[in-house]
Amino acid sequence: MTDDTTVTRNDDASRYEIRVGDTLAGFAKFNRRSGEILFVHTEVDPAFQGKGLASILAAEALADATASGDTIVPYCPYIAKYLKTHEVEGAEIRWPQLPTDPADATGA
């Protein structure tokens, strides 16, 4: 992307944010538990899609989470795919058990 792209952790909003200049271009939402960070949703504004920002956001958010010592739990499909296709050195990952059929979640 460009040199004016930054990723920061916004603890008040429970998300990592990627900005291009002063403009919020996307975010990766997370929830914290004791010793864990659960990534639940990643989104890039349509105006910024196709520029590699989601990958930059994922890389920097996961590096920061790893540096904090938290176990990463990827509920977000984008973060899960990123972790399966990229090495995040030092990352401890706990893969969530998700139902393969939505009916399984209701016990039907």
N, CA, C and O atoms as a DFTB+ gen file, in Angstrom:
432 C
 N C O
     1  1       0.859      -1.186       0.000
     2  2       0.000       0.000       0.000
     3  2       0.889       1.229       0.000
     4  3       1.834       1.282      -0.788
     5  1       0.635       2.216       0.843
     6  2       1.447       3.424       0.875
     7  2       2.085       3.574       2.240
     8  3       1.752       2.862       3.187
     9  1       3.017       4.523       2.320
    10  2       3.736       4.734       3.573
    11  2       2.854       5.337       4.658
    12  3       3.221       5.302       5.832
    13  1       1.707       5.884       4.295
    14  2       0.854       6.500       5.309
    15  2      -0.196       5.536       5.862
    16  3      -1.205       5.969       6.419
    17  1       0.042       4.227       5.710
    18  2      -0.846       3.206       6.257
    19  2      -0.350       2.827       7.647
    20  3       0.816       2.473       7.821
    21  1      -1.251       2.902       8.649
    22  2      -0.886       2.560      10.022
    23  2      -1.915       1.613      10.620
    24  3      -3.098       1.666      10.284
    25  1      -1.446       0.747      11.510
    26  2      -2.320      -0.149      12.265
    27  2      -2.116       0.140      13.741
    28  3      -0.985       0.164      14.226
    29  1      -3.210       0.358      14.452
    30  2      -3.151       0.614      15.888
    31  2      -4.204      -0.228      16.597
    32  3      -5.216      -0.606      16.007
    33  1      -3.952      -0.516      17.873
    34  2      -4.936      -1.233      18.692
    35  2      -5.760      -0.194      19.439
    36  3      -5.214       0.658      20.140
    37  1      -7.078      -0.270      19.287
    38  2      -8.004       0.616      19.975
    39  2      -8.701      -0.233      21.041
    40  3      -9.703      -0.892      20.763
    41  1      -8.166      -0.212      22.252
    42  2      -8.717      -1.054      23.317
    43  2     -10.137      -0.642      23.706
    44  3     -10.944      -1.494      24.078
    45  1     -10.451       0.645      23.625
    46  2     -11.806       1.102      23.974
    47  2     -12.853       0.500      23.042
    48  3     -13.965       0.194      23.472
    49  1     -12.501       0.328      21.763
    50  2     -13.431      -0.246      20.783
    51  2     -13.210      -1.747      20.591
    52  3     -13.931      -2.382      19.822
    53  1     -12.216      -2.323      21.284
    54  2     -11.869      -3.750      21.157
    55  2     -11.614      -4.129      19.709
    56  3     -12.199      -5.073      19.177
    57  1     -10.719      -3.364      19.083
    58  2     -10.396      -3.676      17.695
    59  2      -9.041      -3.082      17.318
    60  3      -8.572      -2.108      17.907
    61  1      -8.437      -3.708      16.317
    62  2      -7.271      -3.148      15.645
    63  2      -7.809      -2.367      14.464
    64  3      -8.719      -2.821      13.770
    65  1      -7.246      -1.194      14.237
    66  2      -7.722      -0.340      13.151
    67  2      -6.597      -0.069      12.169
    68  3      -5.450       0.146      12.560
    69  1      -6.940      -0.084      10.897
    70  2      -5.984       0.300       9.860
    71  2      -6.470       1.607       9.255
    72  3      -7.638       1.757       8.896
    73  1      -5.540       2.544       9.155
    74  2      -5.851       3.860       8.601
    75  2      -4.946       4.144       7.423
    76  3      -3.783       3.740       7.389
    77  1      -5.504       4.841       6.467
    78  2      -4.733       5.380       5.352
    79  2      -4.789       6.887       5.548
    80  3      -5.830       7.516       5.357
    81  1      -3.660       7.449       5.928
    82  2      -3.666       8.849       6.354
    83  2      -4.494       8.946       7.624
    84  3      -4.254       8.220       8.588
    85  1      -5.454       9.831       7.623
    86  2      -6.333       9.998       8.788
    87  2      -7.643       9.234       8.639
    88  3      -8.505       9.325       9.514
    89  1      -7.815       8.483       7.553
    90  2      -9.081       7.823       7.258
    91  2      -9.068       6.369       7.736
    92  3      -8.170       5.599       7.394
    93  1     -10.074       6.009       8.528
    94  2     -10.238       4.621       8.953
    95  2     -10.616       3.794       7.731
    96  3     -11.641       4.037       7.095
    97  1      -9.771       2.809       7.410
    98  2      -9.994       1.987       6.219
    99  2     -10.509       0.594       6.563
   100  3     -11.065      -0.088       5.702
   101  1     -10.331       0.162       7.809
   102  2     -10.796      -1.164       8.195
   103  2     -10.459      -1.462       9.640
   104  3      -9.806      -0.675      10.325
   105  1     -10.928      -2.638      10.092
   106  2     -10.677      -3.020      11.477
   107  2     -10.785      -4.527      11.644
   108  3     -11.409      -5.223      10.843
   109  1     -10.160      -5.006      12.704
   110  2     -10.277      -6.408      13.122
   111  2     -10.772      -6.384      14.568
   112  3     -10.041      -6.001      15.482
   113  1     -12.000      -6.792      14.756
   114  2     -12.657      -6.777      16.064
   115  2     -12.191      -7.975      16.883
   116  3     -12.014      -9.070      16.349
   117  1     -11.992      -7.761      18.184
   118  2     -11.575      -8.846      19.061
   119  2     -12.281      -8.765      20.403
   120  3     -12.789      -7.716      20.800
   121  1     -12.301      -9.891      21.086
   122  2     -12.753      -9.975      22.479
   123  2     -11.597     -10.553      23.279
   124  3     -10.845     -11.390      22.781
   125  1     -11.461     -10.113      24.494
   126  2     -10.386     -10.628      25.354
   127  2     -10.965     -11.502      26.444
   128  3     -12.013     -11.213      27.022
   129  1     -10.248     -12.580      26.706
   130  2     -10.476     -13.435      27.869
   131  2      -9.129     -13.555      28.549
   132  3      -8.112     -13.167      27.975
   133  1      -9.102     -14.070      29.724
   134  2      -7.844     -14.221      30.441
   135  2      -6.855     -15.050      29.611
   136  3      -7.062     -16.244      29.395
   137  1      -5.779     -14.402      29.151
   138  2      -4.749     -15.093      28.396
   139  2      -5.089     -15.382      26.946
   140  3      -4.317     -16.051      26.259
   141  1      -6.226     -14.896      26.462
   142  2      -6.639     -15.159      25.078
   143  2      -7.154     -13.884      24.412
   144  3      -7.696     -12.988      25.059
   145  1      -6.963     -13.841      23.109
   146  2      -7.582     -12.802      22.290
   147  2      -8.358     -13.513      21.187
   148  3      -7.784     -14.252      20.388
   149  1      -9.656     -13.286      21.153
   150  2     -10.549     -13.938      20.197
   151  2     -10.844     -12.956      19.063
   152  3     -11.519     -11.947      19.270
   153  1     -10.343     -13.253      17.878
   154  2     -10.631     -12.406      16.719
   155  2     -11.976     -12.848      16.152
   156  3     -12.153     -14.012      15.793
   157  1     -12.929     -11.907      16.072
   158  2     -14.298     -12.270      15.713
   159  2     -14.781     -11.695      14.380
   160  3     -15.743     -12.205      13.805
   161  1     -14.125     -10.635      13.876
   162  2     -14.606     -10.047      12.623
   163  2     -13.542      -9.118      12.061
   164  3     -12.923      -8.352      12.800
   165  1     -13.333      -9.187      10.755
   166  2     -12.426      -8.274      10.060
   167  2     -13.185      -7.651       8.901
   168  3     -13.924      -8.321       8.180
   169  1     -12.983      -6.354       8.743
   170  2     -13.718      -5.632       7.704
   171  2     -12.848      -4.528       7.122
   172  3     -12.165      -3.813       7.856
   173  1     -12.875      -4.391       5.794
   174  2     -12.206      -3.288       5.110
   175  2     -13.273      -2.528       4.335
   176  3     -14.095      -3.123       3.638
   177  1     -13.249      -1.209       4.464
   178  2     -14.199      -0.350       3.752
   179  2     -14.098      -0.632       2.253
   180  3     -12.993      -0.748       1.723
   181  1     -15.244      -0.745       1.558
   182  2     -15.223      -1.030       0.120
   183  2     -14.337      -0.070      -0.688
   184  3     -13.774      -0.468      -1.708
   185  1     -14.211       1.165      -0.252
   186  2     -13.381       2.134      -0.970
   187  2     -11.897       1.762      -0.938
   188  3     -11.113       2.255      -1.748
   189  1     -11.513       0.888       0.003
   190  2     -10.108       0.521       0.170
   191  2      -9.834      -0.945      -0.172
   192  3      -8.703      -1.409      -0.028
   193  1     -10.845      -1.670      -0.618
   194  2     -10.647      -3.085      -0.928
   195  2      -9.766      -3.258      -2.161
   196  3      -9.719      -2.391      -3.034
   197  1      -9.066      -4.396      -2.218
   198  2      -8.212      -4.700      -3.346
   199  2      -6.836      -4.063      -3.273
   200  3      -6.096      -4.075      -4.257
   201  1      -6.483      -3.508      -2.123
   202  2      -5.200      -2.829      -1.965
   203  2      -4.288      -3.548      -0.970
   204  3      -3.226      -3.038      -0.614
   205  1      -4.713      -4.751      -0.517
   206  2      -3.887      -5.518       0.405
   207  2      -3.980      -5.093       1.849
   208  3      -3.175      -5.532       2.670
   209  1      -4.941      -4.247       2.184
   210  2      -5.034      -3.739       3.549
   211  2      -5.442      -4.803       4.555
   212  3      -4.977      -4.776       5.694
   213  1      -6.295      -5.734       4.165
   214  2      -6.725      -6.780       5.107
   215  2      -5.531      -7.619       5.539
   216  3      -5.419      -7.983       6.710
   217  1      -4.650      -7.923       4.617
   218  2      -3.456      -8.704       4.934
   219  2      -2.511      -7.930       5.852
   220  3      -1.957      -8.500       6.792
   221  1      -2.326      -6.646       5.590
   222  2      -1.493      -5.803       6.451
   223  2      -2.091      -5.739       7.848
   224  3      -1.379      -5.876       8.843
   225  1      -3.400      -5.531       7.919
   226  2      -4.106      -5.468       9.197
   227  2      -3.952      -6.772       9.969
   228  3      -3.630      -6.757      11.157
   229  1      -4.180      -7.891       9.305
   230  2      -4.057      -9.192       9.968
   231  2      -2.634      -9.414      10.465
   232  3      -2.439      -9.824      11.610
   233  1      -1.642      -9.150       9.626
   234  2      -0.248      -9.371      10.013
   235  2       0.126      -8.561      11.250
   236  3       0.731      -9.091      12.182
   237  1      -0.226      -7.303      11.261
   238  2       0.168      -6.442      12.372
   239  2      -0.645      -6.728      13.631
   240  3      -0.103      -6.687      14.735
   241  1      -1.927      -7.015      13.480
   242  2      -2.753      -7.351      14.649
   243  2      -2.270      -8.653      15.287
   244  3      -2.165      -8.749      16.510
   245  1      -1.978      -9.648      14.459
   246  2      -1.526     -10.944      14.984
   247  2      -0.134     -10.835      15.601
   248  3       0.146     -11.492      16.603
   249  1       0.737     -10.018      15.021
   250  2       2.062      -9.804      15.611
   251  2       1.941      -9.144      16.982
   252  3       2.646      -9.517      17.919
   253  1       1.053      -8.169      17.095
   254  2       0.849      -7.497      18.374
   255  2       0.251      -8.449      19.409
   256  3       0.680      -8.465      20.563
   257  1      -0.737      -9.239      18.998
   258  2      -1.356     -10.206      19.912
   259  2      -0.333     -11.226      20.388
   260  3      -0.326     -11.603      21.560
   261  1       0.532     -11.675      19.481
   262  2       1.582     -12.627      19.835
   263  2       2.564     -12.003      20.820
   264  3       2.970     -12.647      21.787
   265  1       2.945     -10.755      20.576
   266  2       3.887     -10.060      21.463
   267  2       3.320      -9.890      22.870
   268  3       4.074      -9.835      23.841
   269  1       1.993      -9.806      22.982
   270  2       1.359      -9.647      24.296
   271  2       1.351     -10.949      25.083
   272  3       1.090     -10.955      26.286
   273  1       1.643     -12.070      24.384
   274  2       1.649     -13.374      25.046
   275  2       0.298     -14.058      25.075
   276  3       0.173     -15.156      25.617
   277  1      -0.723     -13.424      24.497
   278  2      -2.062     -14.019      24.475
   279  2      -2.143     -15.149      23.450
   280  3      -1.482     -15.105      22.413
   281  1      -2.946     -16.145      23.745
   282  2      -3.271     -17.191      22.785
   283  2      -4.289     -16.623      21.807
   284  3      -5.265     -15.996      22.218
   285  1      -4.067     -16.835      20.534
   286  2      -4.954     -16.337      19.479
   287  2      -6.033     -17.380      19.205
   288  3      -5.735     -18.558      19.008
   289  1      -7.289     -16.934      19.195
   290  2      -8.418     -17.805      18.890
   291  2      -9.138     -17.184      17.683
   292  3      -9.840     -16.183      17.833
   293  1      -8.970     -17.768      16.491
   294  2      -9.491     -17.152      15.267
   295  2     -10.922     -17.584      14.911
   296  3     -11.113     -18.548      14.170
   297  1     -11.910     -16.881      15.432
   298  2     -13.300     -17.110      15.033
   299  2     -13.593     -16.431      13.699
   300  3     -14.454     -16.890      12.949
   301  1     -12.891     -15.351      13.398
   302  2     -13.069     -14.627      12.141
   303  2     -12.513     -15.466      10.987
   304  3     -11.357     -15.885      11.045
   305  1     -13.297     -15.718       9.950
   306  2     -12.818     -16.524       8.830
   307  2     -11.570     -15.944       8.145
   308  3     -10.699     -16.699       7.712
   309  1     -11.479     -14.626       8.046
   310  2     -10.314     -14.041       7.390
   311  2      -9.050     -14.280       8.225
   312  3      -8.014     -14.670       7.687
   313  1      -9.137     -14.049       9.519
   314  2      -7.977     -14.261      10.393
   315  2      -7.589     -15.739      10.393
   316  3      -6.401     -16.062      10.371
   317  1      -8.562     -16.633      10.417
   318  2      -8.266     -18.073      10.383
   319  2      -7.539     -18.435       9.087
   320  3      -6.552     -19.170       9.115
   321  1      -8.021     -17.925       7.954
   322  2      -7.372     -18.210       6.671
   323  2      -5.961     -17.640       6.647
   324  3      -5.037     -18.284       6.149
   325  1      -5.792     -16.440       7.181
   326  2      -4.467     -15.829       7.215
   327  2      -3.504     -16.707       8.015
   328  3      -2.373     -16.943       7.589
   329  1      -3.952     -17.185       9.163
   330  2      -3.097     -18.026      10.010
   331  2      -2.745     -19.353       9.338
   332  3      -1.670     -19.902       9.577
   333  1      -3.635     -19.864       8.509
   334  2      -3.363     -21.123       7.813
   335  2      -2.403     -20.943       6.647
   336  3      -1.788     -21.912       6.201
   337  1      -2.265     -19.723       6.147
   338  2      -1.447     -19.499       4.963
   339  2      -0.198     -18.653       5.224
   340  3       0.617     -18.463       4.322
   341  1      -0.042     -18.148       6.441
   342  2       1.109     -17.315       6.788
   343  2       1.683     -17.755       8.129
   344  3       0.943     -18.126       9.041
   345  1       2.992     -17.709       8.240
   346  2       3.650     -18.001       9.507
   347  2       3.612     -16.748      10.382
   348  3       4.009     -15.668       9.945
   349  1       3.140     -16.896      11.601
   350  2       3.193     -15.815      12.583
   351  2       4.115     -16.321      13.682
   352  3       3.703     -17.082      14.557
   353  1       5.354     -15.892      13.624
   354  2       6.373     -16.420      14.511
   355  2       6.019     -16.205      15.980
   356  3       5.707     -15.094      16.409
   357  1       6.076     -17.296      16.734
   358  2       5.832     -17.238      18.167
   359  2       4.368     -17.297      18.565
   360  3       4.054     -17.301      19.755
   361  1       3.471     -17.343      17.597
   362  2       2.041     -17.321      17.906
   363  2       1.588     -18.647      18.498
   364  3       1.935     -19.719      18.003
   365  1       0.810     -18.553      19.563
   366  2       0.124     -19.715      20.105
   367  2      -1.333     -19.596      19.671
   368  3      -1.994     -18.594      19.940
   369  1      -1.822     -20.635      18.996
   370  2      -3.169     -20.586      18.412
   371  2      -4.015     -21.693      19.009
   372  3      -3.582     -22.841      19.110
   373  1      -5.219     -21.336      19.401
   374  2      -6.212     -22.337      19.811
   375  2      -7.328     -22.269      18.779
   376  3      -8.083     -21.299      18.717
   377  1      -7.416     -23.323      17.970
   378  2      -8.432     -23.351      16.915
   379  2      -9.792     -23.657      17.539
   380  3      -9.944     -24.671      18.221
   381  1     -10.778     -22.794      17.314
   382  2     -12.102     -23.037      17.888
   383  2     -12.798     -24.213      17.215
   384  3     -12.580     -24.482      16.034
   385  1     -13.624     -24.901      17.964
   386  2     -14.435     -25.982      17.423
   387  2     -15.760     -25.380      16.973
   388  3     -16.591     -24.994      17.795
   389  1     -15.944     -25.306      15.665
   390  2     -17.162     -24.720      15.109
   391  2     -18.005     -25.813      14.474
   392  3     -17.467     -26.746      13.878
   393  1     -19.324     -25.706      14.596
   394  2     -20.175     -26.708      13.942
   395  2     -20.060     -26.579      12.426
   396  3     -19.938     -25.474      11.897
   397  1     -20.099     -27.706      11.736
   398  2     -20.036     -27.677      10.277
   399  2     -21.413     -27.437       9.670
   400  3     -21.527     -27.005       8.523
   401  1     -22.432     -27.712      10.428
   402  2     -23.808     -27.520       9.977
   403  2     -24.493     -26.615      10.991
   404  3     -24.463     -26.913      12.185
   405  1     -25.113     -25.512      10.552
   406  2     -25.774     -24.595      11.497
   407  2     -26.796     -25.308      12.396
   408  3     -27.049     -24.860      13.514
   409  1     -27.377     -26.398      11.921
   410  2     -28.341     -27.135      12.737
   411  2     -27.657     -27.751      13.958
   412  3     -28.293     -27.949      14.993
   413  1     -26.339     -28.058      13.836
   414  2     -25.608     -28.633      14.958
   415  2     -25.533     -27.656      16.132
   416  3     -25.469     -28.077      17.287
   417  1     -25.541     -26.365      15.843
   418  2     -25.425     -25.356      16.888
   419  2     -26.682     -25.302      17.754
   420  3     -26.613     -24.875      18.906
   421  1     -27.813     -25.722      17.229
   422  2     -29.060     -25.653      17.985
   423  2     -29.392     -26.983      18.632
   424  3     -30.340     -27.083      19.411
   425  1     -28.619     -27.995      18.313
   426  2     -28.886     -29.318      18.885
   427  2     -30.004     -30.049      18.163
   428  3     -30.481     -31.080      18.637
   429  1     -30.426     -29.523      17.019
   430  2     -31.527     -30.144      16.263
   431  2     -31.070     -31.392      15.551
   432  3     -31.865     -32.040      14.869
